[in-house]
Amino acid sequence: MLAEHQVRQYHEEGYLFLPETFTAEEVAVLRSEAEAIYRQQRPEVWREKSGAPRTAFAAHTYNEAHALLAHHPRMIRPIEQLFGEQVYMHQYKINAKASFTGDVWQWHQDYGTWARDDGMPEPRAMNIAVFLDEVMPINGPLMLVPRSHTQGVLTAEHDISTTSYPLWTLDEDMVTKLVEQGGIVAPTGAPGGLLLFHGNLVHGSAGNITPYPRKIVYLTLNAVSNAIRKPTRPEWIAHTDFTPIVATDEAALTRYAQRFRQAAE
């Protein structure tokens, strides 16, 4: 459970970073499985224009390790605490910033997409990010604009050309004004770090031209009462199963990681 000062920071700043939430053993199996998923040819795996992996959707539906993460109490309980109700999985994706070729994610708000493309009534969903690699200032960390979530849903344009992933993006003047008010932060740290941020928090990331890859798992958890109304995207991008998530026991992912390691030895 989150402490009172953590809840306060989330509401005031729009984000909360919890370093070393998952162990090296847990992260190792999630990273290994993510790399195996990226090698698959399936519609859920999207690639950069260069051919490098960009994101893998719905991995929790076809990979056991990621299914366990999707139900992990370290992911589920803090969001239930903040929303005051049960949550369901709106989206699950593993984003990659491949070494040398990882492309940008333009400045945007996630709720802008969820509202426009999925018919989500309110910003009572959020992304929870788990670092699978070390996230450094140099390898395309996620950049956040603190307190920008207080501005509501901002005017956006549907960018379908900059990268391989269409996104509702913000113009430079808007981002400049928001940064003048709140600045920019870029949480960095070792694999296993956990980042929560509000659905309206403005964020983006630069490309990665370093030799260091940067993979992050994103769970989008939505309050059950806030289920989407008019989905336009495939089921594996915006889920329409609104069943509340039942958390696993605390050690389930650790046990799986141990079995995985023993099988590989």
KEVO-13355 format. One line per 3 residues: their letters; for each residue x negated, y, z negated of C-alpha. Coordinates in Angstrom, 3 decimals. Layout:
A = X/Y/Z | ...
REM end
This chain:
MLA = 0.000/0.000/0.000 | -1.092/3.551/0.659 | -2.006/5.816/-2.238
EHQ = -0.141/9.070/-2.767 | -3.000/11.191/-1.401 | -3.146/9.018/1.730
VRQ = 0.571/9.444/2.366 | 0.153/13.194/1.899 | -2.747/13.338/4.355
YHE = -0.778/11.409/6.954 | 2.204/13.774/6.729 | 0.054/16.933/6.706
EGY = -2.642/16.028/9.248 | -0.744/13.489/11.357 | -3.270/10.694/10.975
LFL = -5.049/8.495/8.446 | -8.300/6.549/8.924 | -9.051/3.526/6.733
PET = -12.589/2.207/7.392 | -13.496/-1.482/7.058 | -9.893/-2.666/6.672
FTA = -10.634/-5.953/8.466 | -13.644/-8.177/7.819 | -16.450/-8.924/10.259
EEV = -15.192/-12.503/10.536 | -11.641/-11.403/11.384 | -12.832/-8.848/13.909
AVL = -15.220/-11.281/15.583 | -12.436/-13.659/16.574 | -10.151/-10.818/17.718
RSE = -12.972/-9.390/19.857 | -13.854/-12.798/21.351 | -10.221/-13.454/22.217
AEA = -9.848/-9.961/23.705 | -12.803/-10.562/26.001 | -11.270/-13.880/27.114
IYR = -7.948/-12.132/27.798 | -9.658/-9.485/29.950 | -11.042/-12.254/32.165
QQR = -7.548/-13.519/32.928 | -5.643/-12.554/36.046 | -2.168/-11.776/34.788
PEV = 0.198/-8.810/35.156 | -0.295/-7.764/31.528 | -3.996/-7.034/32.141
WRE = -4.503/-3.655/33.819 | -7.836/-2.590/35.289 | -9.610/0.664/36.045
KSG = -9.959/1.710/39.651 | -13.504/0.309/39.322 | -12.091/-3.115/38.433
APR = -13.195/-2.961/34.777 | -10.517/-3.880/32.218 | -8.499/-0.918/30.920
TAF = -5.759/-2.453/28.781 | -4.141/-5.817/28.056 | -0.485/-5.641/27.072
AAH = 1.505/-8.018/24.856 | -1.497/-10.151/23.827 | 0.392/-11.136/20.682
TYN = 2.810/-13.150/22.849 | 0.177/-15.394/24.446 | -2.790/-15.424/22.022
EAH = -2.687/-16.875/18.517 | -5.304/-14.617/16.928 | -3.573/-11.475/18.154
ALL = -0.186/-12.855/17.113 | -1.567/-13.133/13.583 | -2.826/-9.543/13.715
AHH = 0.607/-8.411/14.914 | 2.133/-9.854/11.728 | -0.678/-8.968/9.323
PRM = 0.429/-7.255/6.098 | -2.473/-4.776/6.389 | -0.807/-3.557/9.577
IRP = 2.846/-3.862/8.640 | 3.109/-2.764/4.985 | 1.726/0.795/5.334
IEQ = 4.135/1.569/8.165 | 7.117/0.151/6.301 | 6.040/2.341/3.386
LFG = 5.853/5.498/5.523 | 9.132/4.839/7.364 | 11.016/3.424/4.398
EQV = 12.401/0.530/6.433 | 11.404/-2.534/8.423 | 9.691/-2.224/11.775
YMH = 9.553/-4.139/15.046 | 6.871/-4.341/17.745 | 7.529/-1.771/20.455
QYK = 4.190/-2.332/22.185 | 0.946/-4.247/21.682 | -2.131/-3.528/23.741
INA = -5.896/-3.970/23.664 | -7.562/-0.920/25.189 | -11.075/-1.202/26.582
KAS = -13.722/1.409/27.296 | -16.106/-0.760/29.284 | -19.779/0.179/29.161
FTG = -20.710/2.711/31.868 | -17.292/2.535/33.595 | -14.622/3.160/30.926
DVW = -12.334/5.916/32.200 | -10.629/8.795/30.395 | -7.269/8.845/28.647
QWH = -5.832/12.283/29.320 | -4.477/14.506/26.531 | -0.987/13.310/25.633
QDY = 1.567/12.473/22.941 | 2.688/8.861/22.698 | 6.236/9.712/21.701
GTW = 6.589/11.775/24.878 | 6.240/8.540/26.853 | 8.376/6.482/24.487
ARD = 11.188/9.056/24.706 | 11.045/9.669/28.467 | 10.332/6.129/29.685
DGM = 11.903/3.963/26.972 | 14.760/6.021/25.523 | 13.376/6.080/21.965
PEP = 15.648/8.370/19.924 | 13.171/9.821/17.398 | 9.399/9.795/16.717
RAM = 9.803/7.109/14.067 | 7.187/4.906/15.692 | 3.440/5.156/15.499
NIA = 0.253/3.622/16.797 | -1.956/1.631/14.481 | -5.442/1.131/15.916
VFL = -7.987/-1.520/14.922 | -11.600/-1.029/16.003 | -13.000/-4.211/17.595
DEV = -16.356/-2.624/18.449 | -18.304/0.116/16.755 | -16.718/3.413/17.729
MPI = -19.372/6.106/18.066 | -19.348/9.791/19.031 | -20.960/8.784/22.340
NGP = -18.825/5.885/23.630 | -15.454/7.517/24.204 | -13.893/7.716/20.733
LML = -10.267/8.630/20.335 | -9.980/12.387/19.810 | -7.091/13.736/17.734
VPR = -5.763/17.266/17.277 | -4.825/17.483/13.577 | -1.391/18.881/12.712
SHT = -0.299/18.945/16.371 | 2.465/16.485/15.431 | 4.335/19.351/13.791
QGV = 4.976/20.961/17.204 | 7.572/18.403/18.291 | 7.747/17.005/21.821
LTA = 5.700/19.192/24.153 | 6.208/19.854/27.864 | 4.304/17.267/29.902
EHD = 3.640/16.278/33.507 | 3.710/12.699/34.761 | 0.132/12.036/35.887
IST = 0.102/9.016/38.190 | -3.186/9.714/39.996 | -6.020/10.483/37.556
TSY = -6.415/6.918/36.281 | -4.907/3.497/36.873 | -2.411/4.068/34.019
PLW = 0.415/6.609/34.523 | 0.734/8.991/31.597 | 2.794/12.008/30.512
TLD = -0.032/14.521/30.035 | -0.410/18.022/28.589 | -1.865/20.972/30.448
EDM = -5.143/22.622/29.474 | -3.583/25.835/28.140 | -1.347/23.897/25.754
VTK = -4.230/21.753/24.503 | -6.430/24.830/24.060 | -3.820/26.550/21.872
LVE = -3.316/23.449/19.743 | -7.063/22.961/19.277 | -7.467/26.613/18.258
QGG = -4.992/25.892/15.442 | -6.043/22.395/14.363 | -9.454/21.619/15.844
IVA = -10.439/18.158/17.063 | -11.463/15.113/15.045 | -12.822/11.837/16.396
PTG = -12.718/9.034/13.798 | -15.721/6.749/14.219 | -16.980/3.716/12.370
APG = -17.764/0.043/12.275 | -15.566/-2.720/13.689 | -12.603/-3.368/11.407
GLL = -11.641/0.254/10.849 | -7.913/1.067/10.912 | -6.430/4.312/12.247
LFH = -2.780/5.362/11.885 | -1.417/8.379/13.733 | 1.957/10.038/14.254
GNL = 3.776/9.499/17.540 | 3.656/13.237/18.322 | -0.024/13.743/17.477
VHG = -1.880/15.015/20.550 | -4.831/12.804/21.456 | -7.030/11.597/24.292
SAG = -10.500/10.229/24.981 | -13.383/10.873/27.323 | -14.985/8.321/29.613
NIT = -17.721/5.980/28.467 | -21.024/6.247/30.338 | -23.051/4.476/27.641
PYP = -24.121/0.811/27.434 | -21.838/0.398/24.398 | -18.301/-0.963/25.025
RKI = -15.423/0.251/22.861 | -12.398/-1.986/22.423 | -9.443/-1.022/20.222
VYL = -6.214/-2.908/19.502 | -3.107/-0.725/19.330 | 0.124/-1.855/17.707
TLN = 3.072/0.445/18.259 | 5.470/-0.229/15.401 | 8.937/1.303/15.561
AVS = 11.535/1.618/12.821 | 14.309/-0.920/13.443 | 16.952/1.827/13.246
NAI = 15.078/3.680/16.019 | 15.199/0.907/18.653 | 14.831/2.078/22.249
RKP = 18.036/2.760/24.198 | 17.133/3.008/27.915 | 14.010/0.984/28.755
TRP = 12.600/1.500/32.244 | 9.329/-0.404/31.869 | 8.644/-4.160/31.933
EWI = 9.386/-6.141/28.769 | 5.691/-6.776/28.185 | 5.048/-3.014/28.062
AHT = 8.098/-1.883/26.054 | 9.628/-4.743/24.114 | 13.363/-5.115/23.676
DFT = 13.229/-7.706/20.904 | 14.096/-5.556/17.892 | 13.742/-8.320/15.302
PIV = 12.039/-6.985/12.153 | 8.477/-8.214/11.776 | 7.927/-10.652/8.931
ATD = 4.385/-10.293/7.637 | 2.118/-13.335/7.340 | 0.210/-14.056/4.177
EAA = -2.964/-12.030/3.645 | -5.400/-14.845/4.528 | -3.758/-16.195/7.704
LTR = -6.096/-14.417/10.124 | -9.141/-15.327/8.029 | -8.219/-19.018/8.122
YAQ = -7.772/-18.868/11.882 | -11.152/-17.136/12.254 | -12.831/-19.838/10.196
RFR = -11.297/-22.604/12.327 | -12.309/-20.741/15.474 | -15.919/-20.424/14.279
QAA = -16.121/-24.069/13.240 | -14.792/-25.218/16.617 | -17.456/-23.160/18.378
E = -20.330/-24.588/16.304
REM end
